[in-house]
Amino acid sequence: MANKVLGLTAVDQTSLLRIAILGLISIVAIGSRLYSVIRFESVIHEFDPWFNYRTTRYLVNNGFDKFWNWFDETAWYPLGRVVGGTVYPGIMVTSATIYNALHMLNIPVDVRNVCVFLAPVFSAFTAIATYKLGKEVKNATAGLLAAAFIGVAPGYISRSVAGSYDNEGIAIFLLVFTFFLWLRSVRLGSAMYGALTAVFYFYMVSAWGGYVFIINLIPLHVFALLVMGRYSNRLYVAYSTFYVIGTLASMQIPFVGFQPTFTSEHMAALGTFGLLQLVAFANFVRTLLPDQHFQILLRGAVFSLFVVGVGGLVLLTMTGVIAPWTGRFYSLWDTGYAKIHIPIIASVSEHQPTAWPNFFFDLNMLIWLLPAGIYFSFRELTDNHVFLILYSIFAAYFAGVMVRLILTLTPIVCVMAGISMANIFETFLNVRNLPAVETDASTDTTGSGAAAISVSVAEAKEKKKTVDTQSTSSGLSAHTEAGSGSKKSGKKAKGSNKTASKASGTTGSKDAANEDASTLDAPLTAVTTSAAAAVRKPASKNQPPNPAMPAFSPKRLYALFPKIVVMANFLYFLCMFQWHCSWVTSSAYSSPSVVLASRSPDGSTHIIDDFREAYYWLRKNTKPDAKVLSWWDYGYQLAGMADRVTLVDNNTWNNTHIATVGKILASDENTAYELARRHDVDYVLVVFGGMIGYSGDDINKFLWMIRIAQGVYPDDVKESDFFNSQGQYAIGESASKTMLNSLMHKLCYYRFNEVMGPQAFDRVRKQKLPSSVTLDNFEEAYTTENWMVRIYKVKDLDNLGRSHRAVSVLEGPKTSRTMF
Amino acid sequence: MRIQWLLAVFVLLGVAAAAQQATGLVNTNLIRTVSLANLPYVMEQIGVVVQNDHSSKVFKTYTLPAVDALPLSSQQAFERKSGVELNIVDGKAVLKKPLQPGEKLSINVERVLYTGAMPVGRVGQTEDQVWEWPAQMVSSVYPIRKQKTVVSVPGEIKQHVNATVEGRKATFVAPGVIRFKANGVQLMATYRREYFVSHWANDLNILDHYDMRSLAPQPRASFDKVSQLMAKFMKTRDNFVKTLLVKVPREAREMYVVDEIGNVSTSLVASAREEFKVMQLRPRYPMLGGWNYTWWHGYSVPLTGYLRTEGTKYRLRVPFMGSIAGCAESQDQLTVAMAEARNTLVSQYELRVVLPEGAHDVSVRAAPTGDIRLVPLKYYLDSTGRTVVVVEARNVAPGMADQDVLVEYEYPGWALWQKPMVVGGVVFVLFMLASLVNRLHLGLATREAGIKS
């Protein structure tokens, strides 16, 4: 293209355009993650982020050395926690670096804001990394589309909204970028890119436990290539460099340590490394030996190696040198495993198997573009495409097993969707090779082209005829795609309605969307189509511009028709996709869960801030070393917001300790009191939703506490005791005696019926309340506005050595009037 | 022999001491009036008639009667007849006219004391608070011939020792104690106020940081949610401090309330009167006796109302401190008068005025209690840094909220452009560097070849 715009050549124009598009994608990616800040505030969300935030603060305030050696005695009282050695420090170090850099530039931001906005900023980086990946495996168009998809895909947004300060926030960027570097190093056989892959792999190891995915997928890729007979020196260089540097680097993280040498998760990588050396050696030997000798040698070697290898592995695993797979990994193969063996893993909702609507909810149309992408990959099937196919299949499987692993599926789905869409665009936006009569038709005049297109749509509707006369160089697939697309739209051109299409947008139904697009939106989107064609032209192969030609010849319009219809459809899908993503983000993924919002009948929002009320009360009005007992869910928040000592927290490393807390909450008051005093507990905190109908409260989680406690103390706690005679999980009068006597039940319902009137009932369980709940050994210390958090003080021992029950009997019942 | 000498010295010393005591000033009549109506502040007025009993000595100063061992926030002395205020130096009032032998003078001493009353025991959530005030006699370096203390209290007097009680007044002529009902809110705070001056935005940003503690008696039993709810619905009184009222200027905007863990989203702003608005801050939790709450709030006002200029010389006049009033009433019962109540002691106060970058030759005139420093600070994208005026004070008197602090500084016109120029320059240099590095070709192959490969 010889045209110069603003003195830029076509190449410069495209790169400028690409940068501009990537910039816009980044802005959209960041922008759509800010709903939570706009709706609520710049606050750290949920549970784990509070720990990350707290450690980041510690790192910023005390420096890296202290952080590395930090023994946190306020967690897991009385055990404490070696934070430096049990943490993936990547995200904290990243934030602290950003924080220090900003302060060096005299931009005094609060560390909280760095943490809150870290994930959105990294999502922009992810978009850029995805662009690089897409460009690596296909072309810039695919890259840009993939970047646009990952920028807004809810599957990724769910873990990276502002305030969701968790490892995944930066890890997905690292995952994608590592894969990009890996593919490039395989393609180029470059040791430098191999080393860079290792560096980013190291960063990934330091940031997220999900690095195991990389260290299994890359060997798998190598193994698959070897099996396919695609061994090359490039592969050898890339993998050897990556594995050696990457593994050595990863061992520098204390939490990982020597795991790469003895755990099962890392064995595949080691084995593949060995295999690769053998194959390389075999290749080398083949150049020296005659073929026949080599065959014999190969057979013998393969057999003996297999026997030795498998035997050795089994032996080492049996003797315990190689650690067996951890529970979380077993649950990847058998979804029922965790529920039976490790209730603590099963009790976390994000470890549940995925329900199928989740895929549509999180990925929308991308989910059906994924198989298309795999198909296109198979058609080309370079080394890179083998990787993409493997990644797709494995990530799809894992996403089906565990809800949270949709996150690792999202990048590949976006890349695959980008490839599919790029293929579609290439085929259907190519208006140069139209029928021979009209070969020199023009596409330069966008306006007239658009007019022509809308006319053509009208004509096509009248004729209801499939037109597929083009003969392009893009081959078979383009034909079939075009044919099917236009057939559908041709058939269903009439009798559509808008509501159907709206529904279809959310469910991803293709047909309904087609109807709408072909009739209602076609003229409108057609304009965009041709505009897009004009815009994209510089990006495609550089061809000399056609001289201006009449755009209104009917034959040409027939040829254009299927293209227009297909593109209109896909543009409609793209619009719906964006709409869906924004909707999902704003409605489902932007709630901090620390602060809740309810909507009053008049439409105004009411903020429910009970959690922070309780935590702040603890922070300001209890002694600094007070020990607070609560279920482990609230441990990190207590440490972060209340700044008090906790017994258990979300780092569920010690099942026995958690079971002890479960036992305290499930026992009767006297047993619980003795246990609590033995653990130096000062306050007990429970979350109770019965007042305002908050269903995520402790009574609903209570069964899990019982199960976990039962796992360790089967003699003291029995799940069956907590069900009433009809086998129901009741809380009112009909509840079992054990249930009514349990500490959890008492702490939740203590004096609750006094404010709820004679028809008192629990708004979550929809059951009548027990008539009276007595409490002797604990006293109410604080209850929040909506009763959501109730804090009790463990009473001191009586001065005269009496039991608290005896004291309260002696002093008579507490004077209290009921409200009603 | 030696012993005799020693004895003689002792005798001489004794005589000298006796002579000094016997002759000099005498407080012939002393009446102390104490008002406990504004607890936690104790307002004290001492009227004293001083007589020079010495035969020849002339007195230029008068040592003021001693304060009970309580922190003093302000002290003033007047000559009663003329109403002239006397200077106080090291606890001594400098008399306008030396007191000649035999002469009499009436002096009024006005004081504000901190936390004079003590809570009696613990108190239930909805019970009345009972406070105790120990009445000690005034002591002075001069003999007191006659003295009397009259105490007025805000509520019913429950018990008294050594006092003559008449309604809500008790009179003491000897040390005694009274116990009385006082349900008013009493708070104590460590307070920091920061002003940020921005010439660019014509904006004066104000930040108030409080560490607040309720001085009410400790709760007797455990917290009782049920009775708290009942008091709320029945609109009966209880001992929770529920709202904090802050008067802010009418033109204040961009207000916010934040504490250590995030926004406090339960606050309102009411336009009270023509001249000011009232911010109604609701703490995350209502405060019982002994409970603490820390937060900060802020707002912006146009700078023009506070800054005067003469060429490159600027004069900034801002209030020395802000005022805050605690309220036990719930939000729908608030009145403007409550916002003007003075029930918060400020035991430590720090004022910081952050001047714009480039301001120099700073001079400060603040209330006499303050201890003034100038501190450098680097703030948003500063290159040379700016000056912060820091004024610290302890046990601030209630009247200080009405006083102003005056900061004068030179601010040349070009200083306004310093930051944009520096930032723009750095960005430009970075751009040029990046462009240069991009154009640099370090490989062996030619550029075209590089692109092709």
HADDOCK unambig.tbl for C-alpha pairs under 7 A between the chains (distance, minus, plus):
assign (segid A and resid 43 and name CA) (segid B and resid 262 and name CA) 6.49 0.50 0.50
assign (segid A and resid 105 and name CA) (segid B and resid 381 and name CA) 6.25 0.50 0.50
assign (segid A and resid 106 and name CA) (segid B and resid 378 and name CA) 6.36 0.50 0.50
assign (segid A and resid 106 and name CA) (segid B and resid 379 and name CA) 5.77 0.50 0.50
assign (segid A and resid 106 and name CA) (segid B and resid 380 and name CA) 5.36 0.50 0.50
assign (segid A and resid 106 and name CA) (segid B and resid 381 and name CA) 4.82 0.50 0.50
assign (segid A and resid 106 and name CA) (segid B and resid 382 and name CA) 6.19 0.50 0.50
assign (segid A and resid 107 and name CA) (segid B and resid 379 and name CA) 6.73 0.50 0.50
assign (segid A and resid 107 and name CA) (segid B and resid 380 and name CA) 4.73 0.50 0.50
assign (segid A and resid 107 and name CA) (segid B and resid 381 and name CA) 5.65 0.50 0.50
assign (segid A and resid 108 and name CA) (segid B and resid 379 and name CA) 6.62 0.50 0.50
assign (segid A and resid 108 and name CA) (segid B and resid 380 and name CA) 6.25 0.50 0.50
assign (segid A and resid 613 and name CA) (segid B and resid 284 and name CA) 5.15 0.50 0.50
assign (segid A and resid 613 and name CA) (segid B and resid 285 and name CA) 6.11 0.50 0.50
assign (segid A and resid 617 and name CA) (segid B and resid 285 and name CA) 6.93 0.50 0.50
assign (segid A and resid 620 and name CA) (segid B and resid 292 and name CA) 5.67 0.50 0.50
assign (segid A and resid 620 and name CA) (segid B and resid 293 and name CA) 6.33 0.50 0.50
assign (segid A and resid 621 and name CA) (segid B and resid 291 and name CA) 5.72 0.50 0.50
assign (segid A and resid 621 and name CA) (segid B and resid 292 and name CA) 6.10 0.50 0.50
assign (segid A and resid 641 and name CA) (segid B and resid 261 and name CA) 6.22 0.50 0.50
assign (segid A and resid 755 and name CA) (segid B and resid 226 and name CA) 6.62 0.50 0.50
assign (segid A and resid 779 and name CA) (segid B and resid 222 and name CA) 6.23 0.50 0.50
assign (segid A and resid 780 and name CA) (segid B and resid 222 and name CA) 5.76 0.50 0.50
assign (segid A and resid 780 and name CA) (segid B and resid 223 and name CA) 5.71 0.50 0.50
assign (segid A and resid 780 and name CA) (segid B and resid 224 and name CA) 6.91 0.50 0.50
assign (segid A and resid 781 and name CA) (segid B and resid 222 and name CA) 5.80 0.50 0.50
assign (segid A and resid 781 and name CA) (segid B and resid 223 and name CA) 5.12 0.50 0.50
assign (segid A and resid 782 and name CA) (segid B and resid 223 and name CA) 5.82 0.50 0.50
assign (segid A and resid 783 and name CA) (segid B and resid 225 and name CA) 6.14 0.50 0.50
assign (segid A and resid 819 and name CA) (segid B and resid 230 and name CA) 6.43 0.50 0.50
